[in-house]
Each structure stands twice: as structure tokens, then as C-alpha cells.
Amino acid sequence: MKIGRNAVFNNNEVFTVVDGKLKKEEINILKLDAKTVIFKGLDEGRTIVIEPLINARDGSPVELRR
């Protein structure tokens, strides 16, 4: 899968949304470039937070915008 580099923090973690709450998950990075990351380690169809978050914590409630 491919996402924007700004969605990744702590070198290999992303936030996903499960049941309306943030969940921190590790990913396996395969390739990095200036703007994107190609990775594996999450099931397809997972909702990944692609915008940087400030003071976000595992379990914080979120509202999805589509």
C-alpha cells in the first residue's frame, strides 16, 4: 500500500480508526521517497489517518470526514 509520508510517525507507525477510536499500528516500510511511503502490514480496507495529528493518543475518539 502507498500513503503520504506525513501520515507516518515514530519511523514506522500510523494511526488507524477502529470503532470510532484511534489505534496506533506498526507498519513494515518497503520504500520511502520524499513524499510517499510504500508499506505492508495492514489489512486492505483499513481506515488510515493521513493527516498529521497533534496530541493524538491510542483510543482517542475520532469523527470521520469523507
N, CA, C and O of each residue as an XYZ file, in Angstrom:
264
protein
N       0.831     -1.167      0.000
C       0.000      0.000      0.000
C       0.885      1.241      0.000
O       2.061      1.194      0.360
N       0.296      2.326     -0.405
C       1.049      3.578     -0.529
C       0.279      4.701      0.157
O      -0.918      4.873     -0.074
N       0.974      5.465      1.004
C       0.373      6.611      1.679
C       1.363      7.763      1.681
O       2.539      7.585      1.366
N       0.881      8.935      2.037
C       1.749     10.096      2.169
C       2.686      9.929      3.353
O       2.314      9.373      4.387
N       3.881     10.411      3.188
C       4.901     10.263      4.231
C       4.510     10.950      5.538
O       4.916     10.506      6.612
N       3.727     12.024      5.460
C       3.350     12.749      6.671
C       2.370     11.971      7.553
O       2.098     12.390      8.679
N       1.841     10.859      7.070
C       0.939     10.025      7.874
C       1.714      9.088      8.799
O       1.130      8.495      9.706
N       3.015      8.950      8.580
C       3.845      8.028      9.361
C       4.573      8.803     10.453
O       5.115      9.879     10.200
N       4.586      8.256     11.665
C       5.315      8.876     12.763
C       6.121      7.803     13.494
O       5.885      6.608     13.314
N       7.067      8.236     14.312
C       7.968      7.315     15.027
C       8.604      6.295     14.083
O       8.801      5.137     14.453
N       8.914      6.718     12.898
C       9.595      5.932     11.862
C       8.762      4.836     11.218
O       8.964      4.549     10.038
N       7.829      4.207     11.938
C       7.093      3.099     11.323
C       5.696      2.898     11.923
O       5.203      1.771     11.965
N       5.065      3.962     12.379
C       3.734      3.836     12.965
C       2.742      4.751     12.264
O       3.086      5.833     11.787
N       1.505      4.284     12.217
C       0.395      5.072     11.675
C      -0.781      4.935     12.631
O      -0.824      4.026     13.460
N      -1.735      5.853     12.502
C      -2.985      5.711     13.225
C      -4.024      5.166     12.264
O      -4.139      5.623     11.126
N      -4.779      4.184     12.735
C      -5.943      3.698     12.015
C      -7.161      4.031     12.874
O      -7.029      4.426     14.032
N      -8.344      3.867     12.290
C      -9.574      4.105     13.033
C     -10.321      2.783     13.142
O     -10.646      2.145     12.141
N     -10.587      2.388     14.392
C     -11.324      1.158     14.673
C     -12.454      1.509     15.635
O     -12.209      2.013     16.732
N     -13.680      1.244     15.225
C     -14.864      1.519     16.052
C     -14.894      2.961     16.563
O     -15.260      3.207     17.712
N     -14.507      3.917     15.704
C     -14.577      5.327     16.057
C     -13.477      5.824     16.973
O     -13.566      6.922     17.522
N     -12.423      5.004     17.142
C     -11.300      5.405     18.001
C      -9.979      5.193     17.279
O      -9.856      4.319     16.421
N      -8.980      6.019     17.647
C      -7.652      5.869     17.065
C      -6.970      4.624     17.590
O      -7.085      4.275     18.765
N      -6.262      3.966     16.699
C      -5.453      2.814     17.090
C      -4.085      2.963     16.430
O      -3.981      3.074     15.209
N      -3.041      2.962     17.253
C      -1.676      3.085     16.746
C      -1.218      1.700     16.263
O      -1.357      0.708     16.979
N      -0.674      1.648     15.044
C      -0.234      0.369     14.495
C       1.114      0.517     13.809
O       1.407      1.545     13.199
N       1.928     -0.521     13.916
C       3.221     -0.549     13.229
C       3.035     -1.046     11.810
O       2.195     -1.904     11.536
N       3.845     -0.483     10.903
C       3.847     -0.928      9.516
C       5.268     -1.338      9.136
O       6.236     -0.934      9.780
N       5.379     -2.132      8.099
C       6.674     -2.536      7.566
C       6.936     -1.723      6.306
O       6.305     -1.948      5.273
N       7.867     -0.780      6.394
C       8.147      0.110      5.273
C       9.028     -0.607      4.258
O      10.080     -1.153      4.592
N       8.571     -0.589      3.017
C       9.310     -1.217      1.927
C      10.118     -0.200      1.141
O      11.219     -0.497      0.677
N       9.566      1.014      0.990
C      10.254      2.052      0.224
C       9.780      3.422      0.679
O       8.592      3.647      0.911
N      10.735      4.327      0.798
C      10.461      5.718      1.159
C      10.934      6.628      0.038
O      11.986      6.387     -0.553
N      10.178      7.661     -0.257
C      10.717      8.733     -1.083
C      10.324     10.048     -0.425
O       9.835     10.042      0.705
N      10.520     11.147     -1.086
C      10.313     12.459     -0.456
C       8.873     12.679      0.009
O       8.649     13.367      1.005
N       7.897     12.107     -0.696
C       6.502     12.389     -0.369
C       5.666     11.176      0.014
O       4.615     11.334      0.635
N       6.103      9.973     -0.337
C       5.264      8.799     -0.095
C       6.025      7.659      0.579
O       7.256      7.634      0.617
N       5.244      6.717      1.107
C       5.771      5.514      1.742
C       5.024      4.329      1.148
O       3.795      4.335      1.074
N       5.756      3.329      0.732
C       5.156      2.067      0.307
C       5.403      1.089      1.444
O       6.535      0.930      1.901
N       4.333      0.430      1.900
C       4.448     -0.405      3.091
C       3.543     -1.625      3.008
O       2.707     -1.749      2.113
N       3.735     -2.513      3.962
C       2.823     -3.635      4.159
C       2.623     -3.788      5.663
O       3.305     -3.140      6.456
N       1.695     -4.641      6.046
C       1.488     -4.888      7.466
C       0.093     -4.567      7.964
O      -0.231     -4.858      9.116
N      -0.743     -3.969      7.116
C      -2.137     -3.702      7.478
C      -3.039     -4.384      6.456
O      -2.693     -4.496      5.280
N      -4.189     -4.832      6.919
C      -5.159     -5.428      6.014
C      -5.742     -4.363      5.096
O      -5.936     -3.218      5.503
N      -6.020     -4.748      3.858
C      -6.660     -3.815      2.932
C      -8.018     -3.427      3.477
O      -8.693     -4.227      4.125
N      -8.410     -2.201      3.212
C      -9.699     -1.718      3.660
C      -9.664     -1.015      5.014
O     -10.674     -0.458      5.446
N      -8.519     -1.033      5.684
C      -8.397     -0.335      6.969
C      -8.449      1.163      6.726
O      -7.972      1.643      5.698
N      -9.017      1.895      7.653
C      -9.057      3.354      7.567
C      -7.805      3.904      8.232
O      -7.609      3.750      9.437
N      -6.961      4.548      7.433
C      -5.700      5.101      7.919
C      -5.834      6.616      7.989
O      -6.336      7.248      7.060
N      -5.382      7.192      9.095
C      -5.383      8.653      9.244
C      -4.219      9.189      8.412
O      -3.067      8.812      8.627
N      -4.530     10.067      7.465
C      -3.477     10.542      6.559
C      -3.033     11.962      6.864
O      -2.082     12.455      6.258
N      -3.709     12.629      7.798
C      -3.294     13.976      8.196
C      -2.541     13.895      9.515
O      -2.906     13.103     10.384
N      -1.499     14.698      9.678
C      -0.775     14.692     10.951
C      -1.699     15.122     12.096
O      -2.518     16.027     11.936
N      -1.560     14.473     13.235
C      -2.376     14.781     14.405
C      -1.505     15.326     15.524
O      -0.357     14.912     15.686
N      -2.056     16.254     16.293
C      -1.338     16.833     17.424
C      -1.938     16.258     18.706
O      -3.157     16.250     18.883
N      -1.082     15.786     19.584
C      -1.504     15.214     20.868
C      -2.492     14.066     20.720
O      -3.356     13.880     21.576
N      -2.376     13.297     19.647
C      -3.252     12.149     19.446
C      -2.765     10.977     20.292
O      -1.564     10.765     20.456
N      -3.718     10.226     20.824
C      -3.386      9.070     21.651
C      -4.195      7.873     21.203
O      -5.295      8.002     20.667
N      -3.627      6.716     21.436
C      -4.333      5.460     21.181
C      -5.642      5.480     21.965
O      -5.637      5.743     23.167
N      -6.748      5.210     21.305
C      -8.046      5.178     21.970
C      -8.812      6.479     21.952
O      -9.952      6.526     22.414
N      -8.204      7.559     21.421
C      -8.930      8.841     21.330
C     -10.098      8.704     20.363
O      -9.946      8.103     19.300
N     -11.266      9.251     20.714
C     -12.402      9.182     19.785
C     -12.163     10.095     18.576
O     -11.557     11.159     18.698
N     -12.644      9.665     17.425
C     -12.488     10.453     16.202
C     -13.797     10.465     15.421
O     -14.654      9.595     15.578
N     -13.918     11.480     14.577
C     -15.049     11.591     13.678
C     -14.491     11.562     12.260
O     -13.597     12.339     11.926
N     -15.014     10.674     11.432
C     -14.526     10.543     10.066
C     -15.194     11.561      9.154
O     -16.402     11.786      9.232
N     -14.389     12.174      8.283
C     -14.894     13.054      7.224
C     -14.618     12.359      5.913
O     -13.520     11.847      5.695
N     -15.580     12.336      5.059
C     -15.389     11.663      3.764
C     -15.556     12.636      2.632
O     -15.432     12.255      1.468
